[in-house]
Amino acid sequence: MIDTLYKLTSKGLLKALSFILASLLFGLILLNSATFAQQFGGKIPYLAIITFYGMAILWIHGIGFEIKHTFWKIIFLPLLGYLIVLSAIIRILFQ
């Protein structure tokens, strides 16, 4: 099941999307560092760690690393990275 979920996102365009979303989130954090600190580091500092985790997932996927072992495929599942990063981008831009 994990292999099929991982193969859903192994397409070239989705890898490019991963790279673009990770770069966009990095740029938003860099340019809006005060907003990021207030939104993600204030009351619940674990949100910042989860955001960096999602960004790391998409960097790994976007650069093109092929993960072989099922355990690491679970840890670095790109669908989870999309969920985390898209919600973080929306939160930074619209709040």
DSSP file (Angstrom, degrees, kcal/mol; ACC not computed):
  #  RESIDUE AA STRUCTURE BP1 BP2  ACC     N-H-->O    O-->H-N    N-H-->O    O-->H-N    TCO  KAPPA ALPHA  PHI   PSI    X-CA   Y-CA   Z-CA
    1    1 A M     >        0   0    0      0, 0.0     4,-2.1     0, 0.0     5,-0.2   0.000 360.0 360.0 360.0 -42.7    0.0    0.0    0.0
    2    2 A I  H  >  +     0   0    0      1,-0.2     4,-2.6     2,-0.2     5,-0.2   0.895 360.0  54.6 -64.8 -38.9    2.8    2.4    0.9
    3    3 A D  H  > S+     0   0    0      1,-0.2     4,-2.2     2,-0.2    -1,-0.2   0.891 108.3  48.4 -62.7 -38.5    4.5    1.6   -2.4
    4    4 A T  H  > S+     0   0    0      2,-0.2     4,-1.2     1,-0.2    -1,-0.2   0.890 112.1  48.8 -69.9 -37.7    1.4    2.5   -4.4
    5    5 A L  H  X S+     0   0    0     -4,-2.1     4,-0.6     1,-0.2    -2,-0.2   0.900 113.6  47.2 -64.9 -39.3    1.0    5.7   -2.5
    6    6 A Y  H >< S+     0   0    0     -4,-2.6     3,-0.7     1,-0.2    -2,-0.2   0.867 109.0  53.8 -70.3 -35.6    4.6    6.5   -3.1
    7    7 A K  H >< S+     0   0    0     -4,-2.2     3,-1.0     1,-0.2    -1,-0.2   0.748  95.9  68.7 -71.3 -23.0    4.4    5.6   -6.8
    8    8 A L  H 3< S+     0   0    0     -4,-1.2     3,-0.3     1,-0.2    -1,-0.2   0.851 107.8  37.6 -60.6 -32.7    1.4    8.0   -7.3
    9    9 A T  T << S+     0   0    0     -3,-0.7    -1,-0.2    -4,-0.6    -2,-0.2   0.252  87.9  96.0-104.4  12.1    3.8   10.9   -6.7
   10   10 A S    <   +     0   0    0     -3,-1.0    -1,-0.2    -4,-0.1     2,-0.1   0.286  57.5 116.1 -87.1  13.7    6.9    9.6   -8.6
   11   11 A K  S  > S-     0   0    0     -3,-0.3     4,-1.7     1,-0.1     5,-0.2  -0.454  75.0-119.8 -79.1 154.7    5.9   11.5  -11.8
   12   12 A G  H  > S+     0   0    0      1,-0.2     4,-2.0     2,-0.2     5,-0.1   0.878 110.3  51.2 -64.1 -40.6    8.2   14.2  -13.1
   13   13 A L  H  > S+     0   0    0      1,-0.2     4,-2.3     2,-0.2    -1,-0.2   0.873 109.6  50.1 -68.2 -35.8    5.7   17.0  -12.9
   14   14 A L  H  > S+     0   0    0      2,-0.2     4,-2.1     1,-0.2    -1,-0.2   0.838 108.6  52.7 -71.5 -31.3    4.9   16.2   -9.2
   15   15 A K  H  X S+     0   0    0     -4,-1.7     4,-2.1     2,-0.2    -2,-0.2   0.898 110.1  48.3 -67.3 -39.4    8.6   16.2   -8.4
   16   16 A A  H  X S+     0   0    0     -4,-2.0     4,-2.5     2,-0.2    -2,-0.2   0.899 110.2  51.8 -65.3 -39.9    8.9   19.6  -10.0
   17   17 A L  H  X S+     0   0    0     -4,-2.3     4,-2.8     2,-0.2     5,-0.2   0.893 107.8  52.7 -62.3 -39.6    5.8   20.7   -8.0
   18   18 A S  H  X S+     0   0    0     -4,-2.1     4,-2.4     2,-0.2     5,-0.2   0.927 110.4  47.0 -60.7 -45.4    7.5   19.5   -4.8
   19   19 A F  H  X S+     0   0    0     -4,-2.1     4,-2.2     1,-0.2    -2,-0.2   0.907 113.7  47.9 -63.7 -41.9   10.6   21.4   -5.6
   20   20 A I  H  X S+     0   0    0     -4,-2.5     4,-2.6     2,-0.2    -2,-0.2   0.917 112.8  47.6 -66.8 -43.7    8.6   24.6   -6.4
   21   21 A L  H  X S+     0   0    0     -4,-2.8     4,-2.5     2,-0.2    -2,-0.2   0.900 112.6  48.8 -65.7 -40.3    6.5   24.3   -3.2
   22   22 A A  H  X S+     0   0    0     -4,-2.4     4,-2.2    -5,-0.2    -1,-0.2   0.906 113.6  47.2 -65.3 -40.4    9.5   23.7   -1.0
   23   23 A S  H  X S+     0   0    0     -4,-2.2     4,-2.5    -5,-0.2    -2,-0.2   0.896 111.7  50.9 -66.2 -40.2   11.3   26.7   -2.6
   24   24 A L  H  X S+     0   0    0     -4,-2.6     4,-2.5     2,-0.2    -2,-0.2   0.923 111.2  47.2 -63.3 -44.9    8.1   28.9   -2.2
   25   25 A L  H  X S+     0   0    0     -4,-2.5     4,-2.4     2,-0.2    -1,-0.2   0.900 111.3  51.8 -64.8 -39.4    7.8   28.0    1.5
   26   26 A F  H  X S+     0   0    0     -4,-2.2     4,-2.4     1,-0.2    -2,-0.2   0.926 111.4  47.4 -60.8 -44.6   11.5   28.7    2.0
   27   27 A G  H  X S+     0   0    0     -4,-2.5     4,-2.9     2,-0.2     5,-0.3   0.894 111.2  50.6 -64.1 -40.2   11.1   32.1    0.4
   28   28 A L  H  X S+     0   0    0     -4,-2.5     4,-2.4     2,-0.2    -1,-0.2   0.899 112.0  47.2 -64.7 -40.0    8.0   32.9    2.4
   29   29 A I  H  < S+     0   0    0     -4,-2.4    -2,-0.2     2,-0.2    -1,-0.2   0.907 114.9  47.0 -66.5 -40.5    9.8   32.0    5.6
   30   30 A L  H >< S+     0   0    0     -4,-2.4     3,-0.6    -5,-0.2    -2,-0.2   0.914 120.1  36.8 -67.9 -43.4   12.8   34.0    4.6
   31   31 A L  H 3< S+     0   0    0     -4,-2.9     3,-0.2     1,-0.2    -2,-0.2   0.791 125.9  37.4 -82.4 -28.6   10.9   37.1    3.6
   32   32 A N  T 3X S+     0   0    0     -4,-2.4     4,-2.6    -5,-0.3    -1,-0.2  -0.390  70.1 143.8-117.7  53.0    8.2   37.0    6.2
   33   33 A S  H <> S+     0   0    0     -3,-0.6     4,-2.4     1,-0.2    -1,-0.2   0.854  71.8  51.9 -65.9 -34.3   10.2   35.8    9.2
   34   34 A A  H  > S+     0   0    0      2,-0.2     4,-2.2    -3,-0.2    -1,-0.2   0.922 111.8  46.4 -67.5 -42.4    8.3   37.9   11.7
   35   35 A T  H  > S+     0   0    0      2,-0.2     4,-2.8     1,-0.2     5,-0.3   0.911 112.9  50.2 -64.2 -41.9    5.0   36.5   10.5
   36   36 A F  H  X>S+     0   0    0     -4,-2.6     4,-2.6     1,-0.2     5,-0.6   0.916 110.5  49.7 -62.7 -42.0    6.3   33.0   10.5
   37   37 A A  H  X5S+     0   0    0     -4,-2.4     4,-1.2    -5,-0.2     5,-0.2   0.893 115.1  43.6 -64.9 -38.9    7.6   33.4   14.1
   38   38 A Q  H  X5S+     0   0    0     -4,-2.2     4,-0.5     3,-0.2     5,-0.3   0.919 120.2  39.8 -72.0 -43.2    4.3   34.8   15.3
   39   39 A Q  H  <5S+     0   0    0     -4,-2.8    -2,-0.2    -5,-0.2     5,-0.2   0.868 132.0  20.9 -75.5 -37.4    2.1   32.2   13.5
   40   40 A F  H  <5S+     0   0    0     -4,-2.6     8,-0.9    -5,-0.3     7,-0.4   0.665 126.4  42.1-110.5 -20.1    4.2   29.1   14.0
   41   41 A G  H  <<S+     0   0    0     -4,-1.2    -3,-0.2    -5,-0.6    -4,-0.1   0.474  95.9  78.8-109.1  -1.4    6.5   29.7   17.0
   42   42 A G  S  < S-     0   0    0     -4,-0.5    -3,-0.1     2,-0.2    -4,-0.1   0.951 110.4  -5.3 -72.7 -92.1    4.2   31.5   19.4
   43   43 A K  S    S+     0   0    0     -5,-0.3    -3,-0.1     1,-0.3    -4,-0.1   0.844 140.4  34.4 -78.5 -34.8    1.8   29.3   21.4
   44   44 A I    >   +     0   0    0     -5,-0.2     3,-1.6     1,-0.1     4,-0.4  -0.816  62.1 178.3-124.0  90.0    2.6   26.0   19.7
   45   45 A P  T >> S+     0   0    0      0, 0.0     4,-1.0     0, 0.0     3,-0.8   0.671  74.0  75.7 -69.0 -13.8    6.3   25.8   18.7
   46   46 A Y  H 3> S+     0   0    0      1,-0.2     4,-2.5     2,-0.2     5,-0.2   0.734  81.4  70.2 -68.5 -19.7    5.9   22.3   17.3
   47   47 A L  H <> S+     0   0    0     -3,-1.6     4,-2.2    -7,-0.4    -1,-0.2   0.874  96.1  52.1 -63.5 -35.8    4.2   23.8   14.3
   48   48 A A  H <> S+     0   0    0     -8,-0.9     4,-2.3    -3,-0.8    -1,-0.2   0.910 110.0  48.1 -66.0 -41.2    7.5   25.2   13.1
   49   49 A I  H  X S+     0   0    0     -4,-1.0     4,-2.1     2,-0.2    -2,-0.2   0.913 112.4  48.6 -65.4 -42.3    9.1   21.8   13.4
   50   50 A I  H  X S+     0   0    0     -4,-2.5     4,-2.4     2,-0.2    -1,-0.2   0.883 110.4  52.5 -64.7 -37.9    6.3   20.1   11.5
   51   51 A T  H  X S+     0   0    0     -4,-2.2     4,-2.2     2,-0.2    -2,-0.2   0.920 110.4  46.6 -64.1 -44.0    6.6   22.8    8.8
   52   52 A F  H  X S+     0   0    0     -4,-2.3     4,-2.2     2,-0.2    -1,-0.2   0.847 110.4  54.5 -66.8 -32.8   10.3   22.2    8.4
   53   53 A Y  H  X S+     0   0    0     -4,-2.1     4,-2.2     2,-0.2    -2,-0.2   0.926 109.5  46.7 -63.9 -45.4    9.6   18.5    8.3
   54   54 A G  H  X S+     0   0    0     -4,-2.4     4,-2.0     1,-0.2    -2,-0.2   0.886 112.0  50.6 -63.5 -39.0    7.1   18.9    5.5
   55   55 A M  H  X S+     0   0    0     -4,-2.2     4,-2.1     1,-0.2    -1,-0.2   0.887 109.3  51.2 -67.3 -37.6    9.6   21.2    3.6
   56   56 A A  H  X S+     0   0    0     -4,-2.2     4,-2.6     2,-0.2     5,-0.2   0.895 107.4  53.8 -65.1 -39.6   12.3   18.6    4.0
   57   57 A I  H  X S+     0   0    0     -4,-2.2     4,-2.4     1,-0.2    -2,-0.2   0.936 111.8  44.4 -58.7 -46.1   10.0   15.9    2.6
   58   58 A L  H  X S+     0   0    0     -4,-2.0     4,-3.0     2,-0.2    -1,-0.2   0.831 110.9  53.6 -73.0 -30.4    9.3   18.0   -0.5
   59   59 A W  H  X S+     0   0    0     -4,-2.1     4,-2.3     2,-0.2     5,-0.2   0.943 111.5  46.3 -63.9 -46.3   13.0   18.9   -0.9
   60   60 A I  H  X>S+     0   0    0     -4,-2.6     5,-1.7     1,-0.2     4,-1.1   0.922 118.3  41.8 -61.8 -44.3   13.9   15.2   -0.9
   61   61 A H  H  <5S+     0   0    0     -4,-2.4    -2,-0.2    -5,-0.2    -1,-0.2   0.908 115.0  50.3 -69.6 -41.9   11.2   14.4   -3.3
   62   62 A G  H  <5S+     0   0    0     -4,-3.0    -2,-0.2     1,-0.2    -1,-0.2   0.823 106.6  53.5 -69.4 -32.1   11.7   17.4   -5.5
   63   63 A I  H  <5S-     0   0    0     -4,-2.3    -1,-0.2    -5,-0.2    -2,-0.2   0.804 117.7-112.5 -73.5 -28.0   15.5   16.8   -5.9
   64   64 A G  T  <5 +     0   0    0     -4,-1.1     2,-0.2     1,-0.2    -3,-0.2   0.656  52.5 164.5 109.8  18.5   14.8   13.3   -7.0
   65   65 A F      < -     0   0    0     -5,-1.7     2,-0.6     1,-0.1    -1,-0.2  -0.493  30.2-141.2 -66.0 133.8   16.1   11.0   -4.3
   66   66 A E        -     0   0    0     -2,-0.2     2,-0.5   -56,-0.0    -1,-0.1  -0.883  11.1-151.4 -98.9 118.6   14.7    7.5   -4.8
   67   67 A I        -     0   0    0     -2,-0.6     6,-0.0     1,-0.2    -2,-0.0  -0.786  15.3-179.5 -93.5 128.9   13.8    5.9   -1.4
   68   68 A K        +     0   0    0     -2,-0.5     2,-0.2     4,-0.0    -1,-0.2   0.863  55.2  76.5 -96.0 -43.3   14.1    2.1   -1.5
   69   69 A H  S  > S-     0   0    0      1,-0.1     4,-1.6     4,-0.0     3,-0.2  -0.499  72.6-136.8 -81.0 139.5   13.2    0.9    2.0
   70   70 A T  H  > S+     0   0    0      1,-0.2     4,-1.8     2,-0.2     5,-0.2   0.840 101.4  59.4 -64.2 -35.2    9.5    0.9    3.0
   71   71 A F  H  > S+     0   0    0      1,-0.2     4,-1.8     2,-0.2    -1,-0.2   0.930 108.6  43.8 -59.7 -45.7   10.1    2.4    6.5
   72   72 A W  H  > S+     0   0    0      1,-0.2     4,-2.5     2,-0.2    -1,-0.2   0.793 107.7  59.6 -72.5 -27.2   11.7    5.5    4.9
   73   73 A K  H  < S+     0   0    0     -4,-1.6    -1,-0.2     2,-0.2    -2,-0.2   0.861 106.6  48.3 -65.7 -34.3    8.9    5.7    2.4
   74   74 A I  H >< S+     0   0    0     -4,-1.8     3,-0.9    -3,-0.2    -2,-0.2   0.919 113.5  46.6 -68.5 -43.9    6.5    6.0    5.3
   75   75 A I  H 3< S+     0   0    0     -4,-1.8    -2,-0.2     1,-0.3    -1,-0.2   0.893 122.1  35.4 -65.8 -40.6    8.6    8.7    7.0
   76   76 A F  T 3< S+     0   0    0     -4,-2.5    -1,-0.3    -5,-0.1    -2,-0.2  -0.283  77.3 157.5-111.8  45.9    9.1   10.7    3.8
   77   77 A L    X>  -     0   0    0     -3,-0.9     4,-1.5     1,-0.2     3,-0.8  -0.598  36.8-145.7 -72.3 119.9    5.8   10.2    2.0
   78   78 A P  H 3> S+     0   0    0      0, 0.0     4,-2.6     0, 0.0     5,-0.2   0.809  95.2  61.9 -61.1 -31.2    5.3   13.1   -0.4
   79   79 A L  H 3> S+     0   0    0      1,-0.2     4,-2.0     2,-0.2     5,-0.1   0.891 104.5  48.9 -62.4 -37.5    1.5   13.3    0.1
   80   80 A L  H <> S+     0   0    0     -3,-0.8     4,-2.3     2,-0.2    -1,-0.2   0.891 110.2  51.9 -65.9 -39.8    2.1   14.1    3.8
   81   81 A G  H  X S+     0   0    0     -4,-1.5     4,-2.8     2,-0.2     5,-0.3   0.896 107.9  51.3 -63.3 -40.8    4.6   16.8    2.7
   82   82 A Y  H  X S+     0   0    0     -4,-2.6     4,-2.6     1,-0.2     5,-0.3   0.927 110.3  49.5 -61.0 -44.5    2.1   18.3    0.3
   83   83 A L  H  X S+     0   0    0     -4,-2.0     4,-1.6    -5,-0.2    -2,-0.2   0.923 115.6  42.2 -60.9 -46.3   -0.5   18.5    3.1
   84   84 A I  H  X S+     0   0    0     -4,-2.3     4,-2.0     2,-0.2    -2,-0.2   0.944 117.9  44.3 -67.4 -48.7    1.9   20.1    5.6
   85   85 A V  H  X S+     0   0    0     -4,-2.8     4,-2.7     1,-0.2     5,-0.2   0.902 112.7  49.9 -69.8 -41.7    3.5   22.6    3.2
   86   86 A L  H  X S+     0   0    0     -4,-2.6     4,-2.3    -5,-0.3    -1,-0.2   0.909 112.2  48.1 -64.2 -40.0    0.2   23.7    1.5
   87   87 A S  H  X S+     0   0    0     -4,-1.6     4,-2.0    -5,-0.3    -1,-0.2   0.877 112.5  49.6 -67.4 -35.1   -1.4   24.3    4.8
   88   88 A A  H  X S+     0   0    0     -4,-2.0     4,-2.4     2,-0.2    -2,-0.2   0.904 110.7  49.3 -68.5 -40.8    1.7   26.3    6.0
   89   89 A I  H  X S+     0   0    0     -4,-2.7     4,-2.5     2,-0.2     5,-0.2   0.925 112.3  48.1 -63.7 -43.9    1.7   28.4    2.8
   90   90 A I  H  X S+     0   0    0     -4,-2.3     4,-2.4     1,-0.2    -1,-0.2   0.905 111.9  49.9 -62.8 -40.9   -2.0   29.2    3.2
   91   91 A R  H  X S+     0   0    0     -4,-2.0     4,-0.8     1,-0.2    -2,-0.2   0.891 113.2  45.5 -67.3 -38.7   -1.5   30.1    6.8
   92   92 A I  H  < S+     0   0    0     -4,-2.4     3,-0.3     1,-0.2    -2,-0.2   0.921 118.9  41.0 -69.3 -43.0    1.4   32.4    6.1
   93   93 A L  H  < S+     0   0    0     -4,-2.5    -2,-0.2    -5,-0.2    -3,-0.2   0.858 122.8  34.4 -75.8 -35.6   -0.2   34.2    3.2
   94   94 A F  H  <        0   0    0     -4,-2.4    -1,-0.2    -5,-0.2    -2,-0.2   0.287 360.0 360.0-111.5  11.0   -3.8   34.6    4.5
   95   95 A Q     <        0   0    0     -4,-0.8    -1,-0.1    -3,-0.3    -2,-0.1   0.378 360.0 360.0-133.2 360.0   -3.5   35.2    8.2
